[in-house]
Amino acid sequence: MSPNQASAKPRLPLDKFLRQERKTILQDWESLDRQTLASARELTSKELQNNLPEILIDLADQYRRTVDKTRHINFPQQGPRLHAQNRWELGFSLEEVAREYGLLRVVILQTLSSRMGELPEGELVFLNEALDKAIVESVTTYVEKANSRLQNERERLQVTLTSIADGVVSTDTEGRITFLNPAAEQISGWPRAEAIGQPVDEVLITLDETTREICSSTTLRAIDLDEPQQSGNILLRRYDGELLPIEKHAAPLRGGHGQNRGAVVTFRDISEIRLLTAELSYLAFHDPLTGLPNRALLFERLTQELAYAERYNITLALLYLDLDLFKQVNDVLGHGVGDELLRQVADRLLGCVRRTDTVSRLGGDEFAVLLTGFDRQTFPDELATKVTKRLSEPFVLDQETVNVSTSIGISVFPEDGQDAESLVKHADTAMYQAKARGRGCIQFFAPEMNRRAKERHELEKDLRAAIAQDQLSLYFQPQISPGTGQMIGVEALLRWHHPQKGLIPPARFIPVAEDSGHLMATIGNWVIEKACAQARAWLDAEHPAVRMSVNVSIAQLRDDEFPAYVEKLLQLYRLPADLLQMELTESIIMSDIEGATERVGKIKDMGIHIAIDDFGTGYSSLSYLKDLPVHELKIDQSFVHNILTDVNSAAIVQAIIRMAQSLKLRVIAEGVEDKATMDFLVENECEGVQGYYFSEPVMPAAFETQFFGQG
Ligand SMILES: Nc1nc2c(ncn2[C@@H]2O[C@H](COP(=O)(O)O[C@H]3[C@@H](O)[C@H](n4cnc5c(=O)[nH]c(N)nc54)O[C@@H]3COP(=O)(O)O)[C@@H](O)[C@H]2O)c(=O)[nH]1
C-alpha cells in the first residue's frame, strides 16, 4: 500500500517524523550510547554525534526520493561511510559501530511507539532497511580501511626488508628458508633462488671465531625452545667460502594465534665495525706521528710489567729521553723537518732495543723506553749509552744534515719507585738533571733530585715576585775596540738579588723563566726598559754616547706587539734607535716562529742594531747570513776561551772574523780573559772584545767610575 492510500488514518510520514523528532532522538541516543559503549564515554557531544544529524536528514530525504520507486537506498551524501571513517579514527570497533546503529533503531522506535499507528504502511520497513544499509556501509568502510592498513604495513615491511643493511632470513618450522632479503643475499653471497627451500644451517654456516668449529643451530633452538637466541664471536662461511665476522639473532616466528610458524634470523656483517674499533683503540694508544705506543699505553704496559716484576722479583728500568736541540731544528728548519726527525729518532730507538722492550713517545721531543727482563744493574746504562751514540749520528732531513744529542734520565724498579707514576716522574727528574749537566748526558735517578725539582718550582714562584719587590737589577759590561782601547758599546746583564738566597746567576733563573714563556717576556721587557732608562741617564749626564746591548728572548719576539713596545720606549726615553742593540741567539734569528723573523725585520727597520749572540754554536748556515737582518756577530766564548789551546777553536774564530769582514758585519769576541787572547784577536783584526780582561759586569755607579771617569 502506498502512503496516499492510508489517508483515512492520521498521517505521519517518516520524513516528517524524523525532522520533527531529530533532536530528541539524538539526545536519547547519545545518553544510551554513552551508557553502553566504553569508547563513547569520554567524547564531547559534538564528537559523539558526529554526522548522525545529517544521516537522519539524508534518511528522511531518501524516503521522499525512493518511496514511489524501487527501494534502492544509497545515501548520496555518503553519511554512513563518513561516520564509519570517523569511528575508525576514534578507535571504535566494528561491533561498536553496528551497535550504535542498533541503539539508534531502538530510540527511533521508542519515540515512534505511541504514534506507530499514524505511520503509513511500509515506512517502518523502509526505516529498518535504511539503518541496515548504514550498517553495511560501515562494514564496507571498515573492511576497506583494514585492508589498506594491512597493505600499508606489508609495503612498509617490504621496503624495510629490502633497504636495511641487516640480513633477514625467515624459515618454516623445519628450519627451511622461506624468505631472504637483499642484504642477506649480499652478506651470505647466496642467490635467493638457490637459498629458498634450503635448511637454514646449510646456507648460514657459522663457525666459532676462536676454535673454528661449526656452531650448533641457534635457529632450530629458537624454534624448539620458543625463545630468541643470540650468537656473537662467530664467522659466517659465505657462498664463496670466505669467512666474515657476523652477529646473529634467531627468534621464533608466531602466527596470528600464537602458533609456531618457524623462525626469523637476522645477522649483520661486523667486519667494518671491527676494523673501526681496532683503529680507534690503536689511535687511543699510539702516537700518530711515529706509530709508537703513547703515554697511556706506556703506563698500561708499565703497570702490567710492574705486577709481574714484583711477583718474580725482577728489575725493570725506565729511560726518559729528551732531544737536546729539537726546538732549534723545529724553529730553523720548520715543523715538517722536525716531524721527520722525530720519525727517524723513533726508528733508531726501535733499532736499539729488543722486541720485548717498549719504546714510546710521550709528546714533543720526549720518548721513553721500558726495559724488562735484564739481570745486571749496569744494563740500562749500557743501553742508554748505545742510544746516545746512535742518536748523535747525523740525521739527513730534507737534504740538510742535522746533528742532535739526547739527554737521558733513568729510574729503576724497585729502588726508584713502586708504581708507574713515580717511576716515570723520577726518570723525568733524572732527565732534567742530565740536561742541566750539558748535552748528551745520562743520569740515574737519585732521591735528592726530588729536592732539586722542588727548588726549581720554588725559584719560579720567587721569580714571579722578584719584579714587584725590586729584586732585579742590571749590571753593565763594556765592549772595547782592541785597536784603540776605546769603549764601543756596553752590554746590560740581568742580576737577581734574592732576599734570602743572595745573588742568583742568570744561568740559573733564565731557563726557569723561559720554561714559563710569559714570565720571560715580562722580565725581558723590564730589562729593555731599565737599559733604555740607564742609557738616557748617561746621555743626560753628558757621557759619551755608547750603544746599549740587551739580550732578547724568543718569548718576547712571540708577541706581535713587541716592536711597538720597543718603539714606545725609544720615544719615552728619547733614545736614538742606533744607540740600542738587541742580542738574539742564532736559533731565534733564523727561526720563523709565529712571525718572529718579521718582527726582527721591523725592529731593524726602526734603526735598532741586531747582533747574533753565541755565534758558532747554533745552526746558522753561513750562506744565509748575508740575507739576515743583522749588524754584528758575537763569537761564542767557548771558542774564545780555547783560542790558545785548541787549533780548531782558533781556526773557527779566524774564519768567523774573515767571514764577518767579507759580509761587512761587525764582529765581537766575548769571554776575553787575558792579554794573549786579546793579542790573538788584535792580530786577526777582530773589531771588538768583551770580557773579564777589561771588566766583569758591574753596577751602574761602578761602571760610570771605571769607564766614564766619574764617581
Ligand atoms: N734573555 C736574557 N738573557 C740574559 C739576560 N742577562 C743575562 N742573560 C743571559 O744569561 C746568561 C748568563 O749571563 P751572565 O751570567 O750575565 O754571563 C754573561 C757575562 O757575565 C759572562 N762573561 C762576560 N765576560 C766573561 C769572561 O771573560 N769570562 C766568562 N767566563 N764569562 C764572561 O758571559 C755572559 C755574556 O752573556 P752574553 O753576551 O749574553 O752571551 C747568558 O747567556 C746571558 O745571555 C737578560 O737580560 N735577558
The ligand as a Tripos MOL2 file, in Angstrom:
@<TRIPOS>MOLECULE
LIG
   47    52     1     0     0
SMALL
NO_CHARGES

@<TRIPOS>ATOM
      1 N1        117.2820   36.7550   27.8680 N.pl3     1 LIG1
      2 C1        118.1850   37.3140   28.6840 C.ar      1 LIG1
      3 N2        119.3020   36.6370   28.9690 N.ar      1 LIG1
      4 C2        120.2030   37.2260   29.8010 C.ar      1 LIG1
      5 C3        119.9900   38.4690   30.3630 C.ar      1 LIG1
      6 N3        121.0470   38.7400   31.1490 N.ar      1 LIG1
      7 C4        121.8760   37.7180   31.0550 C.ar      1 LIG1
      8 N4        121.3610   36.7900   30.2380 N.ar      1 LIG1
      9 C5        121.9500   35.5270   29.8230 C.3       1 LIG1
     10 O1        122.2790   34.7370   30.9040 O.3       1 LIG1
     11 C6        123.4450   34.0000   30.5950 C.3       1 LIG1
     12 C7        124.4740   34.2410   31.6800 C.3       1 LIG1
     13 O2        124.7020   35.5950   31.7870 O.3       1 LIG1
     14 P1        125.7880   36.1970   32.7900 P.3       1 LIG1
     15 O3        125.9010   35.3330   33.9760 O.co2     1 LIG1
     16 O4        125.4430   37.6220   32.9270 O.co2     1 LIG1
     17 O5        127.0860   35.9960   31.9520 O.3       1 LIG1
     18 C8        127.4730   36.9430   30.9580 C.3       1 LIG1
     19 C9        128.7620   37.5610   31.3520 C.3       1 LIG1
     20 O6        128.8140   37.8830   32.6950 O.3       1 LIG1
     21 C10       129.7380   36.4530   31.0090 C.3       1 LIG1
     22 N5        131.0630   36.9190   30.7230 N.ar      1 LIG1
     23 C11       131.4690   38.1080   30.2150 C.ar      1 LIG1
     24 N6        132.8070   38.1350   30.0890 N.ar      1 LIG1
     25 C12       133.2890   36.9290   30.5050 C.ar      1 LIG1
     26 C13       134.5590   36.3540   30.6030 C.ar      1 LIG1
     27 O7        135.5710   36.9470   30.2590 O.2       1 LIG1
     28 N7        134.6060   35.0880   31.0660 N.ar      1 LIG1
     29 C14       133.4900   34.3860   31.4610 C.ar      1 LIG1
     30 N8        133.6250   33.1650   31.9060 N.pl3     1 LIG1
     31 N9        132.2730   34.9130   31.3820 N.ar      1 LIG1
     32 C15       132.1600   36.1650   30.9000 C.ar      1 LIG1
     33 O8        129.2200   35.9270   29.8290 O.3       1 LIG1
     34 C16       127.8470   36.1610   29.7050 C.3       1 LIG1
     35 C17       127.6480   37.0040   28.4910 C.3       1 LIG1
     36 O9        126.3670   36.8590   28.0560 O.3       1 LIG1
     37 P2        126.0180   37.0240   26.5120 P.3       1 LIG1
     38 O10       126.8820   38.0680   25.9410 O.co2     1 LIG1
     39 O11       124.5700   37.4530   26.5420 O.co2     1 LIG1
     40 O12       126.2140   35.7010   25.8800 O.co2     1 LIG1
     41 C18       123.9580   34.4710   29.2540 C.3       1 LIG1
     42 O13       123.5800   33.5680   28.2830 O.3       1 LIG1
     43 C19       123.2380   35.7590   29.0680 C.3       1 LIG1
     44 O14       122.9440   35.9880   27.6890 O.3       1 LIG1
     45 C20       118.7740   39.1650   30.0350 C.ar      1 LIG1
     46 O15       118.5400   40.2970   30.4560 O.2       1 LIG1
     47 N10       117.9130   38.5570   29.1820 N.ar      1 LIG1
@<TRIPOS>BOND
     1     1     2 1
     2     2     3 ar
     3     2    47 ar
     4     3     4 ar
     5     4     5 ar
     6     4     8 ar
     7     5     6 ar
     8     5    45 ar
     9     6     7 ar
    10     7     8 ar
    11     8     9 1
    12     9    10 1
    13     9    43 1
    14    10    11 1
    15    11    12 1
    16    11    41 1
    17    12    13 1
    18    13    14 1
    19    14    15 2
    20    14    16 1
    21    14    17 1
    22    17    18 1
    23    18    19 1
    24    18    34 1
    25    19    20 1
    26    19    21 1
    27    21    22 1
    28    21    33 1
    29    22    23 ar
    30    22    32 ar
    31    23    24 ar
    32    24    25 ar
    33    25    26 ar
    34    25    32 ar
    35    26    27 2
    36    26    28 ar
    37    28    29 ar
    38    29    30 1
    39    29    31 ar
    40    31    32 ar
    41    33    34 1
    42    34    35 1
    43    35    36 1
    44    36    37 1
    45    37    38 2
    46    37    39 1
    47    37    40 1
    48    41    42 1
    49    41    43 1
    50    43    44 1
    51    45    46 2
    52    45    47 ar
@<TRIPOS>SUBSTRUCTURE
     1 LIG1         1 GROUP 0 **** ****
